Amino acid sequence: MDNALPPDPLLELAPRDAQLQAARLAQEAFGTAFRLGAESAAEQRRRDTVLTLARHLREWADLSSHEGMLLRRALLLTGLDQWGLAFSQAFGAGALLGVSELIGELRDEMGFEDEALCQRFFARIRSEEGAALDFKIELRRGIHLALWHSMIASTEREEAFELARVLGGLLLALTREMPELGWRLIADTLATVQIQCLAHSLAADGLARDSTIELFSTLSNDLGEAVASQVMAQAAQAVVSWREAQAGKRH
């Protein structure tokens, strides 16, 4: 596999900082909207919160040029969509009402031409692997890490291993969705998990350790030897770099 990254065709309209911010804003907005559904919030409270979230996201998108604004909205919609897909697999679709309303609110007030261009950006982000790659890495890292934290927090073996199955499935799907670059996103997630374990003494024993081992083992087996080797090598290098950086801070 080629280690060279392709040029990002959307970088001029959405620089790296904007892409990272889009991923983080989508994560924060999704978390708030998801909790509304999970807690069965009253309809008026849910509606008020969704409107506030949508206004906040629109204000951020509006900080760019008109075309850049539509790309930013496409990034936000992509992020909310990907979070929703992942969490519906893990926890069911019942708690996603607030998320669905938020996505609808972001779409509904656009004019026909703006919506069409936003949709084209949305499609490009999905179909072109190098398009908004920094956004994709940050987005997927957040989704995968959230599911992993839920997994290691579980006190029921069946639930923990089901979350390991869902997370493993999402990671494996990246090799189909992004045949050239998906392995990088997998490696990023595995490195982040290992760094979290080292930095905060997580998944050191019990069910958390067992389910994490199951996740890594399944991925190693199902990725295929060539891809698994590249993924594990990239993740290991990231962990080594983190260790060296930590050692440098102590001197």
C-alpha positions as a Markdown table, in Angstrom:
| # | Residue | x | y | z |
|---|---|---|---|---|
| 1 | Met | 0.0 | 0.0 | 0.0 |
| 2 | Asp | 1.2 | 3.5 | -0.8 |
| 3 | Asn | 1.9 | 5.7 | 2.2 |
| 4 | Ala | 1.5 | 8.9 | 0.3 |
| 5 | Leu | -1.6 | 10.9 | 0.9 |
| 6 | Pro | -3.6 | 12.2 | -2.0 |
| 7 | Pro | -4.3 | 16.0 | -2.2 |
| 8 | Asp | -7.5 | 17.1 | -0.6 |
| 9 | Pro | -9.6 | 18.7 | -3.3 |
| 10 | Leu | -11.7 | 20.6 | -0.6 |
| 11 | Leu | -8.8 | 21.9 | 1.4 |
| 12 | Glu | -8.9 | 25.4 | -0.1 |
| 13 | Leu | -12.6 | 25.9 | 0.8 |
| 14 | Ala | -12.2 | 24.1 | 4.2 |
| 15 | Pro | -8.7 | 24.2 | 5.6 |
| 16 | Arg | -7.5 | 21.6 | 8.1 |
| 17 | Asp | -8.5 | 23.7 | 11.2 |
| 18 | Ala | -12.1 | 24.1 | 9.8 |
| 19 | Gln | -12.3 | 20.4 | 9.1 |
| 20 | Leu | -11.2 | 19.5 | 12.6 |
| 21 | Gln | -13.6 | 22.0 | 14.1 |
| 22 | Ala | -16.5 | 20.6 | 12.0 |
| 23 | Ala | -15.9 | 17.1 | 13.3 |
| 24 | Arg | -15.8 | 18.3 | 16.9 |
| 25 | Leu | -18.9 | 20.5 | 16.5 |
| 26 | Ala | -20.8 | 17.6 | 15.0 |
| 27 | Gln | -19.7 | 15.4 | 17.9 |
| 28 | Glu | -20.8 | 17.9 | 20.5 |
| 29 | Ala | -24.2 | 18.6 | 18.8 |
| 30 | Phe | -24.8 | 14.9 | 18.3 |
| 31 | Gly | -24.0 | 14.2 | 22.0 |
| 32 | Thr | -26.5 | 16.8 | 23.1 |
| 33 | Ala | -29.2 | 15.7 | 20.7 |
| 34 | Phe | -28.7 | 12.0 | 21.5 |
| 35 | Arg | -29.0 | 12.5 | 25.2 |
| 36 | Leu | -32.4 | 14.3 | 24.6 |
| 37 | Gly | -33.6 | 11.1 | 23.0 |
| 38 | Ala | -32.0 | 8.7 | 25.5 |
| 39 | Glu | -33.6 | 10.7 | 28.4 |
| 40 | Ser | -37.0 | 10.9 | 26.6 |
| 41 | Ala | -36.9 | 14.7 | 27.0 |
| 42 | Ala | -40.2 | 16.6 | 26.8 |
| 43 | Glu | -41.1 | 17.6 | 23.3 |
| 44 | Gln | -40.8 | 21.4 | 23.9 |
| 45 | Arg | -37.5 | 21.0 | 25.6 |
| 46 | Arg | -36.2 | 18.8 | 22.8 |
| 47 | Arg | -37.4 | 21.2 | 20.2 |
| 48 | Asp | -35.9 | 24.3 | 21.9 |
| 49 | Thr | -32.6 | 22.5 | 22.3 |
| 50 | Val | -32.5 | 21.4 | 18.7 |
| 51 | Leu | -33.2 | 24.9 | 17.5 |
| 52 | Thr | -30.4 | 26.3 | 19.6 |
| 53 | Leu | -28.0 | 23.6 | 18.3 |
| 54 | Ala | -29.0 | 24.3 | 14.7 |
| 55 | Arg | -28.5 | 28.0 | 15.1 |
| 56 | His | -25.1 | 27.5 | 16.7 |
| 57 | Leu | -24.0 | 25.2 | 13.8 |
| 58 | Arg | -25.4 | 27.6 | 11.2 |
| 59 | Glu | -23.5 | 30.6 | 12.8 |
| 60 | Trp | -20.3 | 28.6 | 12.6 |
| 61 | Ala | -20.9 | 27.7 | 8.9 |
| 62 | Asp | -21.7 | 31.3 | 8.0 |
| 63 | Leu | -18.2 | 32.4 | 9.0 |
| 64 | Ser | -17.0 | 31.2 | 5.6 |
| 65 | Ser | -17.7 | 32.4 | 2.1 |
| 66 | His | -21.0 | 31.3 | 0.5 |
| 67 | Glu | -19.5 | 28.2 | -1.1 |
| 68 | Gly | -17.4 | 27.5 | 2.0 |
| 69 | Met | -20.5 | 27.8 | 4.1 |
| 70 | Leu | -22.3 | 25.2 | 2.1 |
| 71 | Leu | -19.3 | 22.9 | 2.4 |
| 72 | Arg | -19.2 | 23.4 | 6.1 |
| 73 | Arg | -22.8 | 22.5 | 6.3 |
| 74 | Ala | -22.1 | 19.4 | 4.3 |
| 75 | Leu | -19.3 | 18.5 | 6.7 |
| 76 | Leu | -21.7 | 18.9 | 9.7 |
| 77 | Leu | -24.4 | 16.9 | 8.1 |
| 78 | Thr | -21.9 | 14.2 | 7.2 |
| 79 | Gly | -20.7 | 14.1 | 10.8 |
| 80 | Leu | -24.2 | 13.9 | 12.3 |
| 81 | Asp | -25.2 | 11.2 | 9.8 |
| 82 | Gln | -22.1 | 9.1 | 10.6 |
| 83 | Trp | -22.6 | 9.4 | 14.4 |
| 84 | Gly | -26.3 | 8.5 | 13.9 |
| 85 | Leu | -25.5 | 5.4 | 11.8 |
| 86 | Ala | -22.9 | 4.2 | 14.3 |
| 87 | Phe | -25.0 | 4.7 | 17.4 |
| 88 | Ser | -28.2 | 3.3 | 15.9 |
| 89 | Gln | -26.2 | 0.0 | 15.4 |
| 90 | Ala | -24.9 | 0.1 | 18.9 |
| 91 | Phe | -27.9 | 1.4 | 20.8 |
| 92 | Gly | -30.9 | 1.2 | 18.5 |
| 93 | Ala | -32.6 | 4.0 | 16.6 |
| 94 | Gly | -35.1 | 4.9 | 19.3 |
| 95 | Ala | -32.9 | 7.6 | 20.9 |
| 96 | Leu | -32.1 | 9.4 | 17.6 |
| 97 | Leu | -35.3 | 11.5 | 17.4 |
| 98 | Gly | -33.4 | 14.7 | 18.5 |
| 99 | Val | -30.6 | 13.9 | 16.0 |
| 100 | Ser | -33.1 | 13.4 | 13.2 |
| 101 | Glu | -34.8 | 16.7 | 14.0 |
| 102 | Leu | -31.4 | 18.5 | 14.1 |
| 103 | Ile | -30.4 | 17.2 | 10.7 |
| 104 | Gly | -33.8 | 18.2 | 9.3 |
| 105 | Glu | -33.4 | 21.7 | 10.7 |
| 106 | Leu | -30.0 | 22.2 | 9.1 |
| 107 | Arg | -31.4 | 21.1 | 5.7 |
| 108 | Asp | -34.8 | 22.7 | 5.7 |
| 109 | Glu | -34.0 | 26.4 | 5.6 |
| 110 | Met | -31.7 | 26.2 | 2.6 |
| 111 | Gly | -33.0 | 27.3 | -0.8 |
| 112 | Phe | -33.1 | 24.8 | -3.7 |
| 113 | Glu | -29.8 | 25.9 | -5.3 |
| 114 | Asp | -28.0 | 26.0 | -2.0 |
| 115 | Glu | -29.3 | 22.6 | -1.0 |
| 116 | Ala | -28.3 | 21.1 | -4.3 |
| 117 | Leu | -24.7 | 22.4 | -4.0 |
| 118 | Cys | -24.6 | 21.3 | -0.3 |
| 119 | Gln | -25.7 | 17.8 | -1.4 |
| 120 | Arg | -23.0 | 17.7 | -4.1 |
| 121 | Phe | -20.4 | 18.5 | -1.4 |
| 122 | Phe | -22.0 | 15.8 | 0.8 |
| 123 | Ala | -21.7 | 13.3 | -2.0 |
| 124 | Arg | -18.1 | 14.2 | -2.7 |
| 125 | Ile | -17.1 | 13.8 | 0.9 |
| 126 | Arg | -18.6 | 10.3 | 0.8 |
| 127 | Ser | -17.3 | 9.2 | -2.7 |
| 128 | Glu | -13.8 | 10.8 | -2.8 |
| 129 | Glu | -11.5 | 9.2 | -0.3 |
| 130 | Gly | -9.1 | 12.2 | -0.1 |
| 131 | Ala | -11.9 | 14.8 | 0.2 |
| 132 | Ala | -12.0 | 16.3 | 3.7 |
| 133 | Leu | -9.6 | 13.6 | 5.0 |
| 134 | Asp | -8.6 | 15.4 | 8.1 |
| 135 | Phe | -12.3 | 15.7 | 8.9 |
| 136 | Lys | -12.9 | 12.0 | 8.3 |
| 137 | Ile | -10.0 | 11.0 | 10.6 |
| 138 | Glu | -11.1 | 13.3 | 13.4 |
| 139 | Leu | -14.8 | 12.3 | 13.0 |
| 140 | Arg | -14.2 | 8.6 | 13.0 |
| 141 | Arg | -11.7 | 8.8 | 15.9 |
| 142 | Gly | -14.4 | 10.4 | 18.0 |
| 143 | Ile | -17.1 | 7.9 | 17.0 |
| 144 | His | -14.9 | 4.9 | 17.6 |
| 145 | Leu | -13.5 | 6.1 | 20.8 |
| 146 | Ala | -17.0 | 6.9 | 22.2 |
| 147 | Leu | -18.1 | 3.3 | 21.4 |
| 148 | Trp | -14.9 | 1.9 | 22.9 |
| 149 | His | -15.5 | 3.9 | 26.1 |
| 150 | Ser | -19.0 | 2.6 | 26.3 |
| 151 | Met | -17.7 | -0.9 | 25.7 |
| 152 | Ile | -15.1 | -0.8 | 28.5 |
| 153 | Ala | -17.6 | 0.8 | 30.9 |
| 154 | Ser | -20.1 | -2.0 | 30.4 |
| 155 | Thr | -20.6 | -4.4 | 33.4 |
| 156 | Glu | -22.4 | -7.0 | 31.3 |
| 157 | Arg | -20.3 | -9.4 | 29.2 |
| 158 | Glu | -22.9 | -9.8 | 26.5 |
| 159 | Glu | -23.3 | -6.0 | 26.1 |
| 160 | Ala | -19.5 | -5.4 | 26.1 |
| 161 | Phe | -18.9 | -8.0 | 23.5 |
| 162 | Glu | -21.8 | -6.8 | 21.4 |
| 163 | Leu | -20.3 | -3.3 | 21.4 |
| 164 | Ala | -16.9 | -4.9 | 20.4 |
| 165 | Arg | -18.7 | -6.5 | 17.5 |
| 166 | Val | -20.3 | -3.3 | 16.4 |
| 167 | Leu | -17.1 | -1.3 | 16.7 |
| 168 | Gly | -15.2 | -4.0 | 14.9 |
| 169 | Gly | -17.8 | -4.0 | 12.1 |
| 170 | Leu | -17.5 | -0.2 | 11.7 |
| 171 | Leu | -13.7 | -0.4 | 11.5 |
| 172 | Leu | -13.8 | -3.2 | 9.0 |
| 173 | Ala | -16.4 | -1.4 | 6.9 |
| 174 | Leu | -13.8 | 1.4 | 6.3 |
| 175 | Thr | -11.8 | -1.0 | 4.1 |
| 176 | Arg | -14.8 | -1.2 | 1.8 |
| 177 | Glu | -15.9 | 2.5 | 2.0 |
| 178 | Met | -12.3 | 3.7 | 1.6 |
| 179 | Pro | -10.3 | 1.0 | -0.2 |
| 180 | Glu | -7.1 | 3.1 | -0.4 |
| 181 | Leu | -7.2 | 5.1 | 2.8 |
| 182 | Gly | -9.5 | 3.3 | 5.2 |
| 183 | Trp | -6.7 | 1.4 | 6.8 |
| 184 | Arg | -5.3 | 4.7 | 8.0 |
| 185 | Leu | -8.5 | 5.5 | 9.9 |
| 186 | Ile | -8.4 | 2.0 | 11.5 |
| 187 | Ala | -4.8 | 2.5 | 12.5 |
| 188 | Asp | -5.6 | 5.9 | 14.0 |
| 189 | Thr | -8.4 | 4.4 | 16.1 |
| 190 | Leu | -6.3 | 1.5 | 17.4 |
| 191 | Ala | -3.4 | 3.8 | 18.3 |
| 192 | Thr | -5.7 | 6.2 | 20.1 |
| 193 | Val | -7.2 | 3.3 | 22.1 |
| 194 | Gln | -3.7 | 2.1 | 23.1 |
| 195 | Ile | -2.6 | 5.6 | 24.1 |
| 196 | Gln | -5.8 | 6.0 | 26.2 |
| 197 | Cys | -5.0 | 2.7 | 27.9 |
| 198 | Leu | -1.4 | 3.8 | 28.6 |
| 199 | Ala | -2.2 | 7.4 | 29.6 |
| 200 | His | -5.2 | 6.6 | 31.9 |
| 201 | Ser | -4.6 | 2.9 | 32.9 |
| 202 | Leu | -7.8 | 1.9 | 31.1 |
| 203 | Ala | -8.9 | -1.7 | 30.2 |
| 204 | Ala | -6.1 | -3.1 | 32.4 |
| 205 | Asp | -8.1 | -6.0 | 33.6 |
| 206 | Gly | -11.5 | -7.8 | 33.8 |
| 207 | Leu | -14.2 | -7.4 | 31.2 |
| 208 | Ala | -12.8 | -4.1 | 29.8 |
| 209 | Arg | -9.5 | -5.9 | 29.0 |
| 210 | Asp | -11.2 | -9.0 | 27.6 |
| 211 | Ser | -13.5 | -7.0 | 25.2 |
| 212 | Thr | -10.6 | -4.8 | 24.1 |
| 213 | Ile | -8.5 | -7.9 | 23.3 |
| 214 | Glu | -11.4 | -9.4 | 21.5 |
| 215 | Leu | -11.7 | -6.2 | 19.4 |
| 216 | Phe | -8.0 | -6.2 | 18.4 |
| 217 | Ser | -8.0 | -10.0 | 17.8 |
| 218 | Thr | -11.0 | -9.9 | 15.5 |
| 219 | Leu | -9.6 | -7.0 | 13.5 |
| 220 | Ser | -6.3 | -8.7 | 13.1 |
| 221 | Asn | -8.0 | -11.8 | 11.8 |
| 222 | Asp | -10.6 | -10.2 | 9.6 |
| 223 | Leu | -8.6 | -7.5 | 8.0 |
| 224 | Gly | -6.4 | -10.0 | 6.1 |
| 225 | Glu | -2.7 | -10.4 | 6.6 |
| 226 | Ala | -1.5 | -7.6 | 4.4 |
| 227 | Val | -3.9 | -4.9 | 5.7 |
| 228 | Ala | -3.6 | -6.0 | 9.3 |
| 229 | Ser | 0.2 | -5.8 | 9.1 |
| 230 | Gln | 0.1 | -2.3 | 7.8 |
| 231 | Val | -2.6 | -1.2 | 10.3 |
| 232 | Met | -0.7 | -2.6 | 13.3 |
| 233 | Ala | 2.6 | -1.2 | 12.2 |
| 234 | Gln | 1.1 | 2.3 | 11.7 |
| 235 | Ala | -0.6 | 2.1 | 15.1 |
| 236 | Ala | 2.5 | 0.9 | 16.8 |
| 237 | Gln | 4.5 | 3.8 | 15.3 |
| 238 | Ala | 2.0 | 6.3 | 16.6 |
| 239 | Val | 2.2 | 4.8 | 20.1 |
| 240 | Val | 6.0 | 4.9 | 20.0 |
| 241 | Ser | 5.9 | 8.6 | 18.9 |
| 242 | Trp | 3.5 | 9.3 | 21.8 |
| 243 | Arg | 5.8 | 7.6 | 24.3 |
| 244 | Glu | 8.8 | 9.6 | 23.1 |
| 245 | Ala | 6.8 | 12.8 | 23.4 |
| 246 | Gln | 5.8 | 11.9 | 26.9 |
| 247 | Ala | 9.4 | 11.1 | 27.8 |
| 248 | Gly | 10.6 | 14.4 | 26.3 |
| 249 | Lys | 8.1 | 16.3 | 28.6 |
| 250 | Arg | 9.7 | 14.6 | 31.7 |
| 251 | His | 13.2 | 15.9 | 30.8 |
